[in-house]
């Protein structure tokens, strides 16, 4: 209808829908914090013995709560996208409209298919609580960042598709958003790795954690979008990249909401999984090599920052390829006793069990093993593997148990100790040496910070960066409608 006033009204509707979704999340968080077990969601994902931070974190733990966070992230992305584009731009109106349709679909599902505010006819005496493996500080950060990153990828995807179909300048703003989403998704992948790196159940497969959580799919879409919006290329290719990024982001969100892909362990051990991993490493290496070329030919700060981001990603990818833990060495040790193990370089390490402590918080009991490590007679401090157990009333055996690794980090390799069995004065440990794991975190952090710098430093251009300049949309002098857009 080319009505600027209606477009502005619809945009305000997106802002208000986001505000009310946020208020709904606050209400759900309050019900979890006070333990209102009349709600089915609270009874399913919280208990009186669950510490308060993890009760509040249960807002995004369950499928319906995760969908609510998904809606909030999408709405915030739509709001920020509108603020970064001119008020009279047709691209702003179309981007807000398409994101509003997507947001509407999520909210309809929340209201009628996955409502977290359903009541129970008879509230139970206590709730189930969040899974024991989620009661870690890194999990409190990893889950919402993953939802935010994968949901916000929709913004540059829609922006690219609408820009290709229209005539408003779009390439610069879409590229900045794609780079920012790439950085967010890289941060989410780092958190995925970090969370599962210390989980004994993921000792052999922790490098596949972003695939399990779905973050890697969205990151691949963001990478494609960054590349195809970086310079004037065929509009059809950019449009296809927008659709691909949207699809991959949706796959990642669906997988994260469904609590991950359980088949990732079998896939990681298969030949197809190994081939896929090496193909991904080759793709990252190729992009990084191209970035080195761009570094020498383009002197702009944003371009150089993006090249640094690609270099950091390459360092992280190579370190990830080298960080295969391999088979662990099983050792039995008694309190006060010393055992010797050799690392991959043949260097002897001495491990001694200094003591086993048991600490409890109501139904959660934690056995902490203090293991002193030394290499070539030089002390490396303590590592503290844990065995966390969850008991229920009148149950002699734990209903849930999680084994967490004790890790001593180093630049060349990490010492990782897992508990296989433990008693009051002795234990059976699994000792692994993980090479170059520290460089995953260093390279990844450099990539994230440099990509954010590239997204902020890129100055807006007068045109959309296509082969021919695009004329911006301006309001007519009378009536307040939006003027017809000039064709290329």
Helices and strands as residue ranges (DSSP letters): H 4-34, H 40-45, H 52-57, G 58-60, H 63-83, H 90-112, G 132-134, H 137-165, H 171-197, G 200-202, G 206-208, H 209-213, H 215-229, H 235-257, H 264-269, H 271-297, H 301-322, E 329-334, E 338-342, E 348-361, E 364-375, E 378-383, E 386-390, E 400-404, E 406-408, E 413-422, E 426-435, H 437-457
